[in-house]
Amino acid sequence: MWNIIREHMSTVAITAPSDVSLFAVDSLKQLSVKFLLREEIASIEFQREFLIPFQTIFMKVEKDEIKELVLNCCNYIVSHVLKSLKSGWKIIIEILLYSIES
């Protein structure tokens, strides 16, 4: 089910008008934070799965304001979920590296 939601939200964030894109990214942030605060089972990398849409959006969107919001979401997620963040670090770091390169 998450695969369908993630694809839809990513597509909306990339292709919709700015106000709708901003809403989609913010909604993803809120949903992700709720799930990232849950205890992660060691053998499952669900945190990474919940953060993939941010990476997809950041790499494909052309609007700078959306990219900035994705970076702000990463900052928010790290600030609020720091102690619980495990497999999600990989996506956060990849987004930051991509932002430096572009």
C-alpha positions as CSV (number, residue, x, y, z in Angstrom):
1,M,0.0,0.0,0.0
2,W,2.8,2.4,0.8
3,N,4.3,1.9,-2.7
4,I,1.1,3.3,-4.2
5,I,0.9,6.2,-1.8
6,R,4.5,7.0,-2.3
7,E,4.3,7.0,-6.1
8,H,1.2,9.2,-6.0
9,M,2.6,11.7,-3.6
10,S,5.9,11.9,-5.5
11,T,4.2,12.4,-8.8
12,V,2.0,15.2,-7.3
13,A,4.9,16.9,-5.7
14,I,6.9,16.8,-9.0
15,T,4.2,17.7,-11.5
16,A,1.5,19.7,-9.8
17,P,1.4,23.5,-9.3
18,S,3.6,24.9,-6.6
19,D,0.9,25.2,-3.9
20,V,-0.2,21.6,-4.4
21,S,3.4,20.4,-4.5
22,L,4.2,22.1,-1.3
23,F,1.1,20.6,0.4
24,A,2.1,17.1,-0.9
25,V,5.7,17.4,0.5
26,D,4.4,18.7,3.8
27,S,1.9,15.9,4.1
28,L,4.7,13.4,3.3
29,K,6.8,14.9,6.1
30,Q,4.0,14.6,8.7
31,L,3.2,11.1,7.7
32,S,6.9,10.1,7.7
33,V,7.6,11.6,11.1
34,K,4.7,9.6,12.6
35,F,6.1,6.3,11.3
36,L,9.8,7.1,11.9
37,L,9.0,7.5,15.6
38,R,8.0,3.9,15.8
39,E,10.4,1.3,16.9
40,E,12.2,-0.2,13.9
41,I,12.6,-3.9,13.5
42,A,16.2,-4.6,12.8
43,S,15.7,-6.8,9.8
44,I,13.3,-4.3,8.1
45,E,14.4,-1.0,6.6
46,F,11.0,0.7,6.7
47,Q,12.5,4.1,7.6
48,R,14.3,4.1,4.3
49,E,11.1,3.2,2.5
50,F,9.3,6.2,4.0
51,L,12.0,8.6,3.0
52,I,12.5,7.5,-0.6
53,P,9.8,9.9,-1.8
54,F,11.8,12.9,-0.6
55,Q,14.8,11.7,-2.5
56,T,12.7,11.1,-5.7
57,I,11.1,14.5,-5.4
58,F,14.4,16.3,-4.8
59,M,16.1,14.6,-7.7
60,K,13.2,15.1,-10.2
61,V,11.5,18.4,-9.3
62,E,12.7,21.5,-11.1
63,K,11.1,24.1,-8.7
64,D,13.7,25.5,-6.3
65,E,11.0,26.1,-3.6
66,I,10.1,22.5,-3.6
67,K,13.7,21.4,-3.3
68,E,14.1,23.9,-0.4
69,L,11.1,22.4,1.3
70,V,12.5,18.9,0.9
71,L,15.7,20.0,2.6
72,N,13.7,21.7,5.3
73,C,11.8,18.4,5.8
74,C,15.1,16.5,6.1
75,N,16.2,19.0,8.8
76,Y,12.9,18.7,10.6
77,I,13.0,14.9,10.4
78,V,16.6,14.7,11.8
79,S,15.7,17.2,14.5
80,H,12.6,15.4,15.7
81,V,13.5,11.8,15.0
82,L,17.2,11.8,15.7
83,K,17.2,9.1,18.4
84,S,15.0,6.8,16.3
85,L,16.6,7.4,12.9
86,K,18.3,4.2,11.7
87,S,18.0,3.0,8.1
88,G,16.6,6.5,7.2
89,W,20.1,8.1,7.4
90,K,21.1,6.7,4.1
91,I,18.3,8.6,2.2
92,I,18.9,11.8,4.2
93,I,22.6,11.7,3.4
94,E,22.0,11.0,-0.3
95,I,19.6,14.0,-0.5
96,L,22.2,16.2,1.1
97,L,25.0,15.0,-1.2
98,Y,22.8,15.5,-4.2
99,S,21.9,19.0,-3.1
100,I,25.6,19.8,-2.8
101,E,26.4,18.5,-6.2
102,S,23.6,20.3,-8.0
